Amino acid sequence: MYQECIDACLECMEACNSCYDACLREEDVKMMADCIRMDRECADICAFAIKAMQSNSPFAKQIIALCAEICQACGEECQKHSHHDHCRKCAEACFRCAEVCRKMVA
């Protein structure tokens, strides 16, 4: 039942972790601060949502809804830096995950 959502969260978490790591290696790390922060938040909520779905948590729907919200925000932040390949890929994964999560709780 949750498989598509788990897969989207996994993909998003991996993209956020890669983006986070790449942002830390950018020349102007200060400029990337909000992106780095959102990458962490998003990767964490995706991991938590995966765990909630796998354990069939009674709070899964609320966690998935929050995950959609944070993924959307992270995607919007990464989109501001889409000249960086890692940010563009991360934004795409975030928006896809947000969409799948919203569908899941609809």
N, C-alpha and C positions, 0 to 999 in steps of 0.2 A: 504494500500500500504506500509506503513512504519512499520506495527505492529511487524514483526520479528526483525527489527532493534531497535525499541523502547524497546522490551523485552530484547534483548541482552545488550543494554545500561543500562537498569535498573539493570539487573543481575550483570553487570560489576561494576556499581556504588556502589551497595551493597557490593560486594566483596572487592572493594577498601576501602570503609569506615571501614569494619571489619578489613582488613589488617592494615590500618592506626592505628586504635585503638590498635590492638594487638602488632604492632611494638613499639608503645609508652611504652608498658609494658615489652618489652624485656630488659634483663640485660644490654646489650651493645647498648643503644639507638643511640649513635654516629655512630656505624657501620650500623645502619638501616636508617640513615639520608636521603640518596638518595631514598630509597624505600618509606619512609614516604612522601617525596616531590612529587614523581611520583604518589603515591596513591591520593594525594590531587589534582594534576593536572588532573589526569584521571577521578576522580569522578566528578570534576567540568565540564569538557568538555562533559562527558556523560550526565549530567543533562542539560547542554546547548543544546546538540544535541536533547535530548528528547523534550525539549521545542520548538526547531526549527521545528521538525517534526510535533509535535502536532498543531502548529500554521501555518503550511504549509509555513514557511518562504521562501522568494525568494532566500535566501542564504543557505538553508538546505543542498544542495549537498556539498558546500564548507565546511560547519561546520562538516558534516558527514565524509568527507575526512580527515579533521584535527583530528577528533575523532579517526579515524582508526590509524593515525600516532602516536598519543599520547598513545592509548591503546597498540599498538605494543611495544612502548618504555617502558611503565609501565610493561608489561608482561616480557620483557627481563630483567628489573631490578629485579622484584620479583623472576624470575627464578634463579637468583644468590643466593637466600636465600631459595631454595626449601626444605631445611631440616626443615624449619618452615612450618607447615601445612597451616597456613593462607596465606603465600606467595605463596605456590604451588597452592592453590585454586584460589587465585587472578590472578596468571599468566594464568591459564587455562581460566578464565572468560575474561581476557583482550585479549588473543589471539582469542577467539571465537568472541568477540565483534569486534575486528579489521577485522576479516574475513567477518563477516556479513555486516559491514559498507563498506568495499571495494566492496563487491558484489552489495550493494545498489547504489553506485555511478559509477559502471562500465558501 
